[in-house]
């Protein structure tokens, strides 16, 4: 069985939030890109969990090859992390990510799957922490003509089918689909494993397969985005807090209830 995991490099969301809260997040003169070079870049957390899902399938006794692919120019850190976690193959598709929307990203990833010999199972994070679109996996499934199962907490596979436990607002549900299929992994899967020292040493020796859109048989028309980012900005966050005081906690609680009733928050 061949499992392909799609991974994306993103700005550390915790660092971005810290800069934003402190009022120090800056957008460049183009109005579209964050300029702080001090913000670290790392693998999208949901994609880490997608790799973990692939490794758990292997741990369950399924004989498989796990390949991790990323779109972008310099993805060395992301791919080395994937290799250290236990990926058998790593690959990157060299393209200017500023010109790539989710339609183009899906075309590139689907073309990689076809170029690399296909996949029995494609795992993706449920969404990326930088844009929160969550549509690339569905577009990959559409491009390849295979089923898509979203928001998975657990994935089990047989030789020809996937059994997926999904997380929904109304509880969990279990669905099955014939392979090949695309499955998106949610954080309910649990924390991904930490790479071992031996895994990190082995990852240093693993070479990434570097591919261009030409290598994948894509034309310039295939790389034309349908959606263009025109502006990105940091909203002004303002909070209004009123402190209640009283002779006792009971009095303060009573005043709070009366205030909430006056504001029609409570009946």
KEKE-3310 file (N, C-alpha, C; in steps of 0.2 Angstrom, whole numbers, plus 5000, padded with zeros to 4 digits):
npx = (5004:5002:5004:5001:5005:5000:5009:5011:5020:5019:5018:5022:5008:5005:5015:5012:4999:5004:5011:5001:4992:5000:5001:5010:5011:5015:5011:5017:5023:5016:5004:4999:5008:5015:5028:5037:5052:5057:5047:5045:5044:5035:5029:5012:5001:4990:4994:5005:4998:4992:5002:5005:4994:4996:5007:5002:4994:5003:5009:4999:5001:4999:5007:5016:5021:5026:5024:5029:5024:5026:5022:5031:5046:5059:5058:5064:5065:5052:5051:5062:5058:5047:5053:5060:5050:5046:5043:5045:5048:5051:5046:5046:5038:5043:5039:5033:5026:5018:5011:5001:4986:4972:4967:4977:4987:4981:4980:4994:4997:4989:4994:5007:5004:4999:5011:5020:5017:5004:4992:4986:4980:4977:4982:4978:4980:4965:4964:4973:4983:4986:4977:4965:4957:4954:4950:4958:4961:4948:4948:4959:4953:4943:4950:4957:4947:4942:4935:4931:4934:4931:4938:4943:4945:4951:4959:4957:4963:4960:4964:4957:4949:4944:4941:4934:4933:4924:4923:4909:4898:4887:4892:4902:4904:4905:4912:4914:4924:4929:4945:4956:4957:4954:4958:4954:4963:4959:4962:4958:4963:4974:4990:5004:5018:5034:5049:5062:5080:5087:5079:5080:5093:5094:5085:5093:5101:5092:5087:5077:5065:5065:5054:5048:5034:5034:5040:5030:5021:5013:5005:5007:4994:4988:4993:4987:4980:4963:4959:4964:4974:4970:4972:4978:4976:4978:4966:4959:4959:4948:4944:4931:4929:4920:4921:4914:4909:4907:4899:4900:4904:4892:4884:4890:4888:4874:4872:4878:4870:4858:4863:4865:4852:4847:4853:4848:4853:4851:4835)
npy = (4994:5011:5026:5043:5058:5075:5090:5106:5121:5133:5150:5151:5149:5153:5162:5172:5176:5181:5192:5199:5202:5210:5221:5222:5216:5216:5221:5220:5232:5228:5225:5212:5202:5196:5204:5201:5194:5187:5178:5161:5147:5133:5116:5114:5110:5102:5094:5087:5079:5071:5064:5057:5049:5041:5034:5027:5018:5010:5005:4997:4986:4986:4984:4996:5010:5026:5042:5059:5075:5092:5108:5121:5131:5131:5119:5112:5110:5106:5094:5087:5085:5077:5066:5062:5059:5047:5045:5037:5042:5058:5073:5088:5101:5113:5129:5146:5151:5162:5164:5154:5148:5138:5130:5128:5123:5110:5105:5103:5094:5083:5080:5076:5064:5056:5056:5050:5036:5034:5032:5023:5028:5045:5057:5071:5087:5094:5107:5122:5132:5145:5150:5144:5138:5124:5117:5111:5097:5092:5096:5089:5076:5078:5081:5068:5060:5052:5046:5057:5059:5068:5077:5067:5057:5044:5032:5017:5004:4992:4980:4985:4995:5010:5013:5025:5035:5049:5066:5075:5089:5083:5072:5057:5048:5033:5029:5021:5019:5014:5011:5019:5034:5050:5057:5068:5074:5077:5087:5079:5067:5066:5070:5071:5059:5062:5065:5053:5052:5044:5044:5057:5057:5048:5056:5066:5060:5057:5061:5073:5072:5082:5091:5099:5109:5106:5094:5087:5087:5098:5112:5130:5135:5127:5131:5143:5154:5154:5162:5177:5184:5200:5209:5210:5212:5218:5217:5229:5227:5229:5230:5231:5233:5231:5233:5226:5230:5227:5224:5211:5194:5188:5199:5205:5195:5196:5209:5207:5197:5205:5215:5207:5203:5216:5219:5209:5197:5187:5179)
npz = (5000:4996:5004:5003:5010:5012:5015:5022:5024:5036:5044:5061:5070:5084:5086:5077:5082:5094:5090:5084:5095:5103:5095:5085:5073:5056:5040:5024:5011:4999:5004:5006:5012:5027:5036:5046:5049:5060:5064:5066:5054:5051:5051:5046:5059:5058:5047:5052:5061:5051:5046:5057:5058:5046:5051:5061:5055:5049:5060:5065:5058:5044:5028:5021:5011:5015:5009:5009:5003:4998:4993:4986:4987:4996:5006:5016:5030:5034:5027:5032:5045:5043:5038:5049:5058:5052:5038:5023:5010:5003:4996:4986:4977:4967:4966:4965:4979:4981:4970:4970:4972:4981:4971:4961:4970:4973:4960:4958:4968:4965:4953:4956:4963:4953:4945:4953:4954:4959:4972:4986:4997:5002:5013:5022:5032:5040:5037:5034:5045:5041:5031:5033:5024:5020:5008:4999:5000:4995:4982:4977:4978:4968:4957:4955:4954:4965:4981:4995:5012:5027:5041:5051:5065:5067:5057:5049:5038:5025:5012:5002:5006:5016:5033:5043:5057:5060:5066:5071:5073:5080:5086:5085:5069:5059:5044:5028:5014:4997:4992:4980:4991:4998:5014:5027:5041:5058:5073:5084:5082:5090:5099:5088:5086:5094:5085:5085:5091:5083:5072:5068:5064:5053:5045:5041:5031:5021:5005:4997:4984:4971:4962:4947:4940:4926:4926:4931:4921:4919:4912:4908:4909:4918:4929:4932:4944:4951:4961:4969:4981:4987:4998:5014:5031:5048:5060:5071:5088:5101:5118:5130:5147:5162:5179:5193:5209:5227:5243:5246:5240:5236:5234:5223:5214:5213:5208:5196:5189:5188:5180:5168:5165:5162:5151:5143:5142:5150:5155)
capx = (5000:5006:5001:5004:5003:5002:5011:5012:5024:5016:5020:5020:5002:5006:5019:5008:4994:5007:5013:4995:4989:5004:5000:5017:5011:5016:5010:5022:5020:5011:4997:4997:5012:5018:5035:5042:5057:5058:5042:5047:5040:5035:5024:5005:5000:4985:4997:5008:4993:4990:5008:5004:4988:4999:5012:4998:4991:5009:5010:4994:5003:4998:5013:5014:5026:5023:5028:5026:5025:5025:5022:5035:5053:5063:5054:5069:5064:5046:5052:5066:5054:5042:5057:5062:5045:5046:5041:5049:5050:5050:5046:5044:5036:5046:5034:5032:5019:5014:5006:4998:4980:4971:4966:4984:4990:4977:4982:5001:4998:4986:4999:5012:5002:4999:5018:5024:5014:4998:4992:4980:4977:4980:4980:4979:4977:4959:4965:4980:4983:4987:4972:4959:4952:4952:4947:4963:4959:4942:4950:4963:4949:4940:4955:4959:4940:4941:4931:4935:4931:4934:4938:4944:4948:4954:4958:4959:4963:4961:4968:4953:4944:4946:4936:4936:4929:4923:4920:4904:4894:4882:4895:4906:4901:4910:4910:4919:4925:4933:4952:4960:4953:4957:4955:4957:4964:4958:4966:4955:4967:4979:4996:5009:5024:5040:5055:5068:5086:5089:5075:5083:5100:5092:5082:5098:5104:5087:5086:5070:5064:5063:5050:5045:5028:5036:5041:5023:5017:5008:5006:5006:4987:4986:4996:4984:4975:4957:4958:4969:4974:4971:4973:4978:4976:4977:4960:4960:4956:4947:4940:4928:4928:4918:4922:4909:4911:4901:4901:4902:4903:4885:4881:4893:4885:4867:4873:4880:4864:4854:4865:4864:4845:4845:4856:4844:4857:4847:4828)
capy = (5000:5017:5032:5050:5064:5082:5094:5113:5125:5139:5154:5148:5153:5156:5168:5177:5178:5185:5199:5203:5204:5215:5226:5222:5212:5221:5219:5223:5237:5225:5224:5205:5198:5198:5205:5199:5188:5183:5173:5155:5143:5126:5112:5114:5106:5096:5090:5083:5074:5067:5060:5052:5044:5036:5030:5022:5013:5006:5002:4992:4980:4987:4985:5002:5015:5033:5048:5066:5080:5098:5113:5127:5131:5128:5115:5107:5109:5102:5087:5083:5083:5071:5060:5060:5055:5040:5045:5033:5046:5065:5076:5095:5104:5119:5134:5152:5150:5168:5164:5148:5147:5132:5126:5126:5118:5104:5102:5101:5088:5077:5078:5072:5057:5052:5055:5045:5030:5033:5032:5020:5033:5052:5060:5079:5090:5096:5114:5125:5137:5151:5153:5140:5136:5117:5115:5108:5089:5090:5097:5084:5071:5079:5080:5061:5056:5047:5049:5061:5059:5074:5077:5060:5056:5038:5029:5010:5002:4985:4980:4989:5000:5013:5014:5031:5038:5056:5070:5079:5092:5079:5066:5053:5043:5029:5028:5017:5021:5011:5014:5025:5039:5056:5058:5074:5072:5083:5087:5074:5061:5066:5073:5067:5057:5066:5061:5050:5054:5039:5046:5063:5056:5045:5061:5070:5057:5056:5067:5075:5072:5089:5091:5106:5108:5103:5087:5083:5087:5103:5118:5136:5136:5123:5135:5150:5154:5157:5166:5181:5188:5207:5213:5206:5217:5216:5221:5233:5223:5233:5227:5235:5229:5235:5229:5226:5230:5226:5223:5204:5191:5187:5206:5206:5191:5198:5214:5204:5195:5211:5218:5203:5204:5222:5218:5204:5191:5182:5181)
capz = (5000:4996:5007:5002:5015:5009:5021:5021:5028:5038:5049:5068:5072:5090:5086:5073:5087:5099:5087:5083:5101:5105:5090:5082:5067:5051:5033:5019:5007:4994:5007:5006:5016:5034:5035:5052:5048:5066:5065:5063:5049:5053:5047:5048:5064:5056:5043:5057:5063:5045:5046:5063:5056:5042:5055:5065:5050:5048:5067:5065:5054:5037:5025:5017:5010:5017:5005:5011:4998:5000:4988:4988:4985:5001:5011:5019:5037:5034:5024:5036:5050:5041:5037:5056:5061:5049:5031:5018:5004:5004:4989:4986:4971:4967:4963:4969:4982:4981:4964:4970:4976:4982:4965:4959:4974:4972:4954:4958:4972:4961:4947:4960:4965:4947:4942:4957:4954:4962:4980:4989:5002:5002:5020:5022:5037:5039:5035:5035:5050:5039:5028:5036:5019:5020:5002:4994:4999:4991:4975:4975:4976:4962:4951:4954:4954:4971:4987:5000:5019:5030:5049:5054:5071:5067:5050:5048:5031:5023:5006:4997:5009:5022:5038:5046:5062:5059:5071:5069:5079:5083:5089:5080:5065:5056:5037:5024:5007:4993:4990:4983:4994:5002:5021:5030:5048:5063:5079:5088:5082:5096:5097:5084:5090:5093:5082:5090:5089:5077:5066:5065:5061:5047:5041:5038:5025:5016:5000:4994:4977:4969:4955:4945:4937:4920:4928:4932:4915:4919:4907:4912:4910:4924:4935:4933:4950:4951:4967:4970:4987:4986:5003:5021:5036:5055:5063:5077:5093:5107:5123:5135:5153:5167:5185:5198:5216:5231:5250:5247:5233:5235:5232:5217:5210:5212:5203:5189:5187:5186:5174:5162:5164:5159:5144:5140:5141:5154:5155)
cpx = (5004:5002:5005:5001:5005:5003:5012:5016:5020:5020:5018:5014:5002:5010:5016:5003:4998:5009:5006:4992:4993:5004:5007:5017:5011:5015:5014:5019:5015:5004:4995:5001:5014:5025:5040:5046:5058:5053:5044:5042:5041:5029:5017:5003:4995:4989:5002:5004:4991:4996:5007:4999:4991:5003:5008:4995:4997:5010:5005:4995:5002:5005:5012:5021:5023:5027:5024:5028:5023:5026:5026:5042:5057:5059:5058:5067:5058:5047:5057:5062:5049:5047:5059:5056:5044:5044:5047:5052:5048:5050:5044:5043:5038:5041:5034:5025:5015:5009:5002:4991:4978:4969:4972:4987:4987:4980:4990:5001:4995:4991:5005:5010:5002:5006:5022:5022:5008:4998:4985:4976:4981:4977:4982:4977:4970:4959:4971:4979:4983:4981:4965:4954:4949:4948:4952:4962:4953:4944:4954:4958:4945:4944:4957:4952:4940:4937:4935:4931:4935:4933:4938:4948:4953:4953:4961:4958:4963:4964:4964:4948:4947:4940:4938:4931:4929:4921:4915:4901:4890:4885:4899:4902:4907:4907:4916:4919:4930:4940:4953:4955:4957:4954:4958:4957:4963:4962:4964:4959:4972:4986:5001:5015:5030:5046:5060:5074:5088:5085:5078:5089:5098:5089:5087:5101:5098:5086:5079:5070:5061:5060:5048:5038:5029:5037:5035:5018:5012:5010:5005:4999:4985:4988:4992:4979:4969:4955:4964:4969:4975:4973:4973:4979:4975:4971:4962:4956:4955:4942:4937:4926:4926:4918:4917:4911:4905:4904:4903:4901:4896:4882:4883:4889:4877:4867:4874:4874:4859:4856:4864:4857:4844:4848:4853:4848:4854:4840:4826)
cpy = (5006:5023:5038:5055:5070:5086:5101:5117:5131:5143:5151:5152:5156:5162:5174:5180:5183:5192:5203:5206:5210:5221:5227:5218:5217:5218:5223:5228:5235:5224:5217:5200:5200:5198:5203:5193:5184:5178:5166:5151:5136:5122:5113:5109:5100:5091:5085:5077:5069:5062:5055:5047:5039:5031:5025:5017:5008:5002:4996:4986:4980:4988:4991:5006:5022:5038:5054:5071:5086:5103:5119:5126:5128:5125:5110:5105:5105:5095:5083:5081:5077:5065:5058:5057:5048:5039:5041:5037:5053:5068:5084:5097:5111:5124:5140:5152:5156:5168:5158:5149:5140:5127:5124:5121:5111:5101:5099:5094:5082:5075:5074:5065:5053:5051:5050:5038:5029:5033:5028:5024:5039:5055:5067:5081:5093:5103:5116:5131:5144:5154:5149:5139:5129:5114:5111:5100:5088:5091:5092:5078:5072:5078:5073:5057:5051:5050:5053:5061:5064:5073:5071:5061:5049:5035:5022:5008:4994:4986:4984:4994:5004:5014:5020:5033:5046:5060:5075:5083:5088:5072:5063:5049:5039:5028:5024:5019:5016:5015:5014:5030:5044:5056:5064:5072:5078:5082:5082:5068:5060:5069:5068:5065:5062:5062:5059:5053:5050:5042:5053:5062:5053:5051:5065:5067:5056:5062:5067:5074:5079:5089:5098:5104:5105:5096:5083:5084:5093:5109:5124:5138:5132:5127:5142:5149:5156:5162:5170:5185:5195:5211:5209:5212:5214:5220:5224:5229:5228:5230:5232:5231:5233:5231:5231:5226:5229:5224:5215:5200:5190:5194:5207:5202:5193:5204:5212:5201:5200:5214:5214:5203:5210:5222:5213:5198:5185:5184:5184)
cpz = (5000:4999:5005:5006:5012:5015:5018:5026:5030:5043:5056:5070:5079:5090:5082:5078:5092:5097:5086:5089:5104:5100:5086:5075:5061:5044:5029:5015:5001:4997:5008:5010:5022:5033:5040:5050:5054:5067:5062:5058:5051:5049:5050:5053:5062:5051:5047:5059:5057:5045:5051:5061:5051:5046:5059:5061:5049:5055:5068:5061:5046:5033:5020:5016:5011:5013:5008:5006:5000:4994:4990:4986:4990:5007:5016:5026:5038:5032:5029:5042:5049:5040:5044:5059:5058:5042:5028:5013:5006:4997:4990:4978:4971:4963:4968:4972:4983:4975:4964:4974:4977:4976:4962:4963:4974:4965:4954:4962:4969:4956:4950:4961:4959:4944:4946:4958:4957:4969:4981:4994:5002:5009:5019:5029:5035:5036:5037:5040:5047:5035:5030:5030:5019:5014:4997:4994:4995:4984:4973:4973:4970:4956:4950:4953:4959:4976:4992:5007:5023:5038:5052:5060:5071:5060:5051:5041:5030:5016:5001:5000:5015:5027:5043:5051:5061:5065:5068:5075:5083:5086:5083:5075:5061:5049:5034:5017:5003:4992:4983:4986:4997:5008:5024:5038:5053:5069:5084:5088:5088:5094:5093:5088:5089:5090:5086:5087:5083:5071:5063:5062:5054:5042:5037:5031:5019:5011:4997:4987:4975:4962:4954:4941:4930:4921:4928:4926:4915:4915:4911:4913:4916:4930:4936:4939:4948:4956:4968:4977:4986:4992:5010:5026:5043:5058:5070:5083:5099:5111:5128:5141:5158:5174:5190:5205:5221:5238:5251:5240:5231:5232:5225:5212:5208:5207:5196:5186:5184:5180:5167:5160:5160:5152:5140:5138:5145:5154:5162)
residu = (UNK:UNK:UNK:UNK:UNK:UNK:UNK:UNK:UNK:UNK:UNK:UNK:UNK:UNK:UNK:UNK:UNK:UNK:UNK:UNK:UNK:UNK:UNK:UNK:UNK:UNK:UNK:UNK:UNK:UNK:UNK:UNK:UNK:UNK:UNK:UNK:UNK:UNK:UNK:UNK:UNK:UNK:UNK:UNK:UNK:UNK:UNK:UNK:UNK:UNK:UNK:UNK:UNK:UNK:UNK:UNK:UNK:UNK:UNK:UNK:UNK:UNK:UNK:UNK:UNK:UNK:UNK:UNK:UNK:UNK:UNK:UNK:UNK:UNK:UNK:UNK:UNK:UNK:UNK:UNK:UNK:UNK:UNK:UNK:UNK:UNK:UNK:UNK:UNK:UNK:UNK:UNK:UNK:UNK:UNK:UNK:UNK:UNK:UNK:UNK:UNK:UNK:UNK:UNK:UNK:UNK:UNK:UNK:UNK:UNK:UNK:UNK:UNK:UNK:UNK:UNK:UNK:UNK:UNK:UNK:UNK:UNK:UNK:UNK:UNK:UNK:UNK:UNK:UNK:UNK:UNK:UNK:UNK:UNK:UNK:UNK:UNK:UNK:UNK:UNK:UNK:UNK:UNK:UNK:UNK:UNK:UNK:UNK:UNK:UNK:UNK:UNK:UNK:UNK:UNK:UNK:UNK:UNK:UNK:UNK:UNK:UNK:UNK:UNK:UNK:UNK:UNK:UNK:UNK:UNK:UNK:UNK:UNK:UNK:UNK:UNK:UNK:UNK:UNK:UNK:UNK:UNK:UNK:UNK:UNK:UNK:UNK:UNK:UNK:UNK:UNK:UNK:UNK:UNK:UNK:UNK:UNK:UNK:UNK:UNK:UNK:UNK:UNK:UNK:UNK:UNK:UNK:UNK:UNK:UNK:UNK:UNK:UNK:UNK:UNK:UNK:UNK:UNK:UNK:UNK:UNK:UNK:UNK:UNK:UNK:UNK:UNK:UNK:UNK:UNK:UNK:UNK:UNK:UNK:UNK:UNK:UNK:UNK:UNK:UNK:UNK:UNK:UNK:UNK:UNK:UNK:UNK:UNK:UNK:UNK:UNK:UNK:UNK:UNK:UNK:UNK:UNK:UNK:UNK:UNK:UNK:UNK:UNK:UNK:UNK:UNK:UNK)
# end
